[in-house]
Amino acid sequence: MSLRIDPREFPDPVEDLRQEAPSAALVLAGGCFWCTEAVFRLLDGVTAVRPGYAGGSSDTADYQTVCTGRTGHAEVIEVTYDPARITYGQILKVFFSVAHDPTQVDGQGADLGTQYRSAVFHTSEEERRVAEAYIRQLDAARIFDAPIATRLERLDRLYPAEDYHHDYAARNPSQPYIRAVSTPKVEKLKKTYSDRLKPGAATGR
């Protein structure tokens, strides 16, 4: 992605959700779920990250079939968080600024196909409204060198990914794809949001 500003100057959402429950979750699609999971699991206030598939039916919600790009699914992560420590809007800020390229249509880098599309899956009209407002805000401010292609899709059901995908980057740090694609995103997160990391996350402890 090509930002017109320093990532550390990325704007906060003008609108955000007001949430009083002790726990909430949102589902995001931003390319390979190994990489997005690796980013969000380090954020303070995020209590769990689960990779999965959304946007298609149950009979094709498996990795090999989704990888054909013909099932309608996207690789996603479910981010569970404490709204008292991090908000819906703040998670969207990280998503758009460091976790993926929101300007690429149906792909991320060399990973091409609708299964790698950029999307915010919403479960309420309020979630959709806040995400839509933030996308308009970023486009109006010309933050990126191209229009944002992120879709807003209603979440009908989340299908958990196979067990071996969970914490994949953390368990396979030397895997070539992880080193080439995931690690740079994590390093960008640490540099840009050093004040929002879990204790020890900056040093990998």
N, C-alpha and C positions, 0 to 999 in steps of 0.2 A: 504494500500500500504506500501511497505517496502523500504524506501530510504536508500542508502548507505552513504548519506551525510546529514549534517544539512540542513533543507529546506531553511534556510537563505543564503546558499551557492549555491543554485540552479543556474545553468548557464543561462546567457542571450542567446538568439538565435544569432548565428553568422550571419545569413541572416534575413532580415526583409523587409517588404513592404515599398515603398516610396509612401506616399499618401498625396496629396495636397488638397483634397476635405475637406470641413468643417465637414463632417459627413460620417461615414462608418459603416458597420455591418458585423458580422460573426455569423455563426450558429454552435453550439457545442452540442454534445451529451456525457453525462457523468453520466448516471444513472438517478435517479429520478430528474425531472426538478425543484421540490420544493427546492432541496438542492443546485443545481448549480446556480439557480436564486438568492438564498440568499447570495451566495458568491459574485457574480459579481455586484450586485446592490450597493455594498459598495465601489467599486473601483472609485477613482477620475478619471475623464475623460470618464467614462461610463455614458451615458445620458439616457439609457433605457435598460430594459431587459424584453423580452417577451417569455413565455413558449409556446411550440407548438410541432408539430409532423412533421417529415421529413423522406423521404425514402420510402413512400408508396403512395397509391392513395387516392383521395378525399372521396370515398364512405366508407372508413373504418377509417377515421381520427377523431375518437372520443375516449375518454378515456377508456370506457369499452371494446371496440373492440381492441384497441391497447394493452391493458393489457393481451390479450390472447397470445401475442407473435407471432401471425400468420399473421400479416398484412404487415410486412416489415418495418413499421415505427420505428423510435427511438424517445424517449422523448428528446426534444432538447430545447435549449434557443437561442434566437436571441439577440446578444449583440450589441447594437448601441453605438458608441463611437466617441470621438473627436480625430482624429489622431495627432493633435498638442499637446495633453496632454497625450495620451497613445497610443501605437502602436499595430498593429496586433500581432507582435512577443511578446510583453509584455503581452498581453492577453493570448496568448498560454502558456507563462511561468507560469502564475497563474493557468491556466487550468491543466497543467501537474503536477505542484508541490503541490497544495493544494486542488483543486476542485474535484478531483476524482482519482481513481486508474486506471492508463492507462495500467496496466499489466493484468487485469482480462478480460477474454474473455466472451462476452455476459452476462455481469452482473456487479453489484456493491454490494459487501458484500452479504447479503442474498437476494437481489433483482436480480433474475435470469431471463434471457430471452433476445432475440435479441432487444427488446424494450429498454433495459437498456445498450446497447452496447456503447463502447467508439468510438467516431468518430468526425472528423473535416469535416464539409460539406462546400465545396468550390464552388465559383461561377466563378472563373477564373483560368487559368493555373498558374498565378503568385501566387495566394493564395495556390494552391496545392503544388507548388514547394517549397515555404517557409515552409509550414507545414511538408512536407516530409523531407526537409533538417534538420529541428529541431528534428524530430523523430530519424533520423540517427545520429545526434549529441549526443542526450541523450543515445541512445543505445551504441554508440561507447565509451562513457565515463563511461558506466556501472553505471549509476545513480540509477537504480532500481535493485532489486535482481532477476528480470525476464525480458524477452524481452517485449517491448511495443506492445500491441495488438490493439492500436487505428487505426481505419480505416480512409481512406481518401475517401470520397464519394462526388460525384457531387450533388449539391443542385438543384433539379428540381423545387420544390415548397415547401414553408413552410405553414403549416396549423396551425393557432393559436389555442391554447388550450382553453377549456371552461373557462369562466370568473372566476369561483371559484378557479382556479389554480393560478391565477395571484397574486403575493405577498403573497403566501400561508404561507410561514414560518414566515414572518413579522406579519401576522394577526393571526397566531396560534402558538405562541411561546411555549405554554405548551402542545401541542399535543405530545404524546409519541414518535412517529417516528421523529418528528422535533427535540425533545430534544436529541434523541439517535444518529441521523445520520446527521442532518443539522447543529445543534449548534456546534458540534466539528469542522466541516469544517470552519465555520465562525470564531471560536476562533483561529484556526490555521492560517487563513488569517490575522487576527488582529495581531497575534504574528510575523508572517513572513514578512508581508508587511505593517507595521504600517506607513511607510512613503508614502504609495500610497493610503491611504484611504480618502474618502470624509470627510470634516470637521464634527466632532461629531460622526463619524461612530465607532470609537474605544470605545466610552463610551455608544453608543446606543442612543445618543440624536438626 
